[in-house]
């Protein structure tokens, strides 16, 4: 009987890809904290993951040499602008404390997802070995 990884891993594979993408977005926000007119962006993680659980994510190839998006998960996600808590004089909407907190929370969630997936793979390996 073949193993169906989609059923075995559930939405955790997509969550891991989204969290990795969000890490890059948050790092970009932090790096541009002093850039005039930079607008902080983020991923609406909850809505994307809910859509992923109910259907497939809308992915597309932007270059002819790109890998086909079928089964790829969170490659192309819509980035949303963050609503600033307080305006800055130079038009920058990055709140450094908020970005650092979001980055730390995302890192913890990423590690938790990795640990969960690691446990799933160990369980599958044990089942295959007959342990």
Number of C-alpha atoms within 10 A of each C-alpha: 3 4 8 8 10 11 8 13 14 12 15 17 17 21 22 20 16 23 22 15 17 24 20 13 19 24 14 15 24 19 12 18 19 14 14 13 15 15 18 24 20 20 20 15 14 10 10 19 19 11 13 17 13 9 9 14 21 15 16 13 12 9 7 7 7 9 11 11 15 11 11 15 21 24 16 16 17 13 13 12 13 14 12 13 10 10 12 13 9 11 12 19 26 28 18 16 10 13 21 15 12 16 21 14 11 18 16 13 15 21 13 13 17 16 12 14 18 12 12 14 15 12 13 14 12 11 10 9 8 7 7
